[in-house]
Each structure stands twice: as C-alpha cells, then as structure tokens.
Amino acid sequence: MATRERFIASERMGAWVVTTLGVALAAFVLAAFGVMEARTGATVTQVEIIKLHERIQALEAKSKTASAPAAAANQ
C-alpha cells in the first residue's frame, strides 16, 4: 500500500488547532449573544403587549362608566 500524505503538515498542526478553537469560540460567543438578544426582544415584546392590554382595559372601563349614566337617562 502506498503511504498517504497528510493534508495538514505536522509542523503546522498547532496553528490549525489554535485557529479551529478560535473559530469555535467566536461561534459560541456569537450564538450566546444572539440568544441574549432574542430573549431581550421577546421580553420587550411581552411587556409592550401587557401595557397595551392594560390600556385597552382602562379604555373599556372608562367607556362603560361613561355609557352607564347615558343609559340610565334614556330609561
């Protein structure tokens, strides 16, 4: 059998390992940052929905109290 030549030279193996670990670390940091941003965006959206729901309830309560005297006057 013929001997196979290595794709990466032995003297450059350390540089490849360091580069690979650096790329993996960068990918991990970017993924963690993306998850953090997505969680922050979801939290902000939920808070906005809750505030909007409270405003709708306040407007409904205000319209009910305003229409109650008018309904009583019509009877």
C-alpha positions as CSV (number, residue, x, y, z in Angstrom):
1,M,0.0,0.0,0.0
2,A,1.2,3.5,-0.8
3,T,1.7,5.8,2.1
4,R,-0.8,8.6,2.4
5,E,0.4,12.1,2.6
6,R,-1.1,14.2,5.4
7,F,-3.4,17.0,4.4
8,I,-2.0,19.2,7.2
9,A,1.7,19.2,7.7
10,S,2.8,18.1,11.2
11,E,4.7,21.3,11.9
12,R,1.6,23.4,11.3
13,M,-0.8,21.2,13.3
14,G,-0.6,23.5,16.4
15,A,-1.6,26.6,14.3
16,W,-4.6,24.7,12.9
17,V,-5.7,23.6,16.3
18,V,-5.5,27.2,17.7
19,T,-7.3,28.5,14.6
20,T,-10.1,25.9,14.9
21,L,-10.5,26.6,18.6
22,G,-10.6,30.4,17.9
23,V,-13.3,29.9,15.3
24,A,-15.3,27.7,17.6
25,L,-15.1,30.2,20.5
26,A,-16.1,33.0,18.2
27,A,-19.1,31.0,17.0
28,F,-20.1,30.2,20.6
29,V,-19.9,33.9,21.6
30,L,-21.9,35.0,18.6
31,A,-24.6,32.3,19.4
32,A,-24.7,33.3,23.0
33,F,-25.1,37.0,22.0
34,G,-27.9,36.1,19.6
35,V,-29.8,34.1,22.2
36,M,-29.4,37.0,24.7
37,E,-30.7,39.5,22.1
38,A,-33.6,37.2,21.2
39,R,-34.6,36.8,24.8
40,T,-34.4,40.6,25.3
41,G,-36.6,41.2,22.3
42,A,-39.1,38.7,23.5
43,T,-39.2,40.3,26.9
44,V,-39.7,43.8,25.5
45,T,-42.5,42.5,23.2
46,Q,-44.3,40.8,26.1
47,V,-44.0,44.0,28.2
48,E,-45.5,46.0,25.3
49,I,-48.4,43.6,24.9
50,I,-49.1,43.7,28.7
51,K,-49.1,47.5,28.6
52,L,-51.3,47.6,25.6
53,H,-53.8,45.2,27.2
54,E,-53.9,47.4,30.3
55,R,-54.6,50.5,28.2
56,I,-57.4,48.6,26.4
57,Q,-58.9,47.6,29.8
58,A,-58.7,51.1,31.0
59,L,-60.4,52.5,27.9
60,E,-63.1,49.8,28.2
61,A,-63.7,50.6,31.9
62,K,-63.9,54.3,31.0
63,S,-66.4,53.7,28.2
64,K,-68.6,51.6,30.5
65,T,-68.7,54.3,33.2
66,A,-69.4,56.9,30.6
67,S,-72.2,55.0,29.0
68,A,-73.8,53.9,32.2
69,P,-75.3,57.4,33.1
70,A,-76.4,57.8,29.5
71,A,-78.2,54.5,29.6
72,A,-79.9,55.4,32.9
73,A,-81.0,58.8,31.5
74,N,-82.6,57.1,28.5
75,Q,-84.8,54.9,30.6
